[in-house]
Amino acid sequence: FFLLFALFFLFFSHSEAAQPSQKIKIALFPFENLTDDKTALLQIMPVLKSQLERKGFEIVDNNSLNKFLLKERVRSTGYISKNLAQKMGKELNVKAIFVGSINSFYPQKNPQVGLLARLIDSSDGALLWANHVSATGEDFTKILGLGTVKTTDRLVFLVVDRLLASFSVTPFHKVKELTHRIAVMPFQNKSKHKDAGTIATYMFLVELFQNKEFEPIEYGEIRRLIIDLRAKYKGELDYKSIKALSETLDVDGIIVGTVESYSDGLDSSSPPEVAISARLINARKNRIIWSDSIQLNGDEGIVVFDWGRIRSVDDVADRVVTKLIQRMATIKWQ
């Protein structure tokens, strides 16, 4: 009896003394707004913050975040360098930094929202998680026209919910010896969409992260190195820059490319269309080992009536990027 009482007392005492698990703290950067709608941030950021908190994460308060960004003279919040991530980790005591972009935001009859996000480890600047989601209100339409989302507020909630469905601070396991470290250079833009090059660059980062063959470098490091090297990058790289990227970032490959077209079709009532070309440079041997280009439009996958139609240009772009990376993953490194 005394033995049982002693064991119960020890267990009870331990339970009383145990501290509740501490919430993981994250810095949520204002997303880079790549749309013409200036209200997009005001409508999306509160939903993102609320959803992350609902998942149990602690978000750095805006006052502390803004003071840090001002002190460090951060001009763009769509990416972050390794040094800045580490500094933020120490000063604000955060595990990771959440960055992203609003790629589309059309509060019209058929609303459209497209978001892309990445989570960067504050200890080493590595990508922990990345995802992209885009949708229009008609994407939710079921039989007899039911389910169509008609308000932007509702669509924002659904897109954010889908975006964060896979959210985790623990990256899925990749066999290091079987992956290639890749640097994605800013894509050239020959389309009429002023930010298509930036969108394509970010999409390549997401798709590379989600592919078991590759380990992408966070774009903030690429931007930092371009500035440090004073490189006048225009879609091509000289041998000196390739060598610097390879040695400084320890990368196996460098992706360069061009967005040939990026049309949402809203003005012409035509289907959204995207054309992207890309090349992969073996950074160790200074030579191109793969190149390809793909053009798709939203009507190409229609099976019957409207089934299979892609209404969002971001989704068409995502299909293009995914196919390019799938083809790239089959090459033999030489």
Disulfide bonds with the S-S distance in Angstrom:
none
